[in-house]
Amino acid sequence: METNEVEALVRQLISNALELDELKVSFDGSQCSIVAVSDIFDSLSRVKRQQAVLAPLADIIQEGKVHAVSVKTFNNQQWQRDKLFNS
């Protein structure tokens, strides 16, 4: 499976499972970086946020289509602040 196909699959699986305001998926080799933004993360701990994003990817991680995943999650307020300071 080509990198762009895996990227599209990751995006689709997460989008189908979670109602997000923004989703960014990028690959560097086999390293997958995900940024997920939604106010659904407001009441969740960091661990629960990552679990929510990684859960839809369990099968493709187990199959080896994705080897390493970095997840950053933000609510909308945190995302605006992050974009302001890291632009």
N, C-alpha and C positions, 0 to 999 in steps of 0.2 A: 504494500500500500504506500503510495506517495505521500510526502509530508503534507502537501496541500489537502489531500483527501482525509488524512488523519485530523488535520486542523479543522476541517469542515465538520467531521464527525464529532469531535470534541465540542465544538460550538453548538451543534444540533442537540446532542445529548443533554448538555447543561441547560440550554434554552427550553427544551421540552420539560425538564424537571423543575426548574425554578423560574419565577417571574422576576426578571432582572431589568433594571433601567439601562445598564451598560454591561457589555461583556467584551473583553479583549482577550484573544488567544493568539499566542505566537510560539514558534518553535525555533530553537537553535540546536540543530542536530536532533538528538532524541530528547532534549530538555524542553518541556512544555511549560510555558508561563501563562498563568491565567489571572486576570483582574476582573472581579465581579462586583457590581455596584447595585445595591438595592436596600430599601429601608426594612426589608424582611430580616436583615442582619442586626437590627437595633437591639433586640432582646437576647441575642445569642453570644456566647463566649467565643473567643478566637478559635478554640478547638471545634466547637459546634459549627461555626461558620465554614471552616475548612472541610469538615465532614459533609456538610450539606452540598458543597461544590464537588467534592471528590466522589460521593456516592454514585452519581450517574455514570461515572467513568470506571467503576470497579471492573467490569468485564473486559474493557479494552486494555486496562492496566494489567490484569491477570493474563490476557492473551499476549502481552508484550508489545502491543502496538504503540504504547506510550511507556517510557522507561522511568522518567523522572518528572515530577510535577511540582511547580512552585505556584502557590495560590496566595493572592492578596485579595482581601474582601474589605469593602467599605460600605457604609450607609451613604446617602446622598450628601449629607453635610460633611462627612469626613472626606469624601471624594472631591468636593469643591475645594476644601482646604488643602488637600494633597496636590491638586492640580495648580493651585495658586503658588504653593511653595516649591514645587518640583517641576515647574514648566521650563 
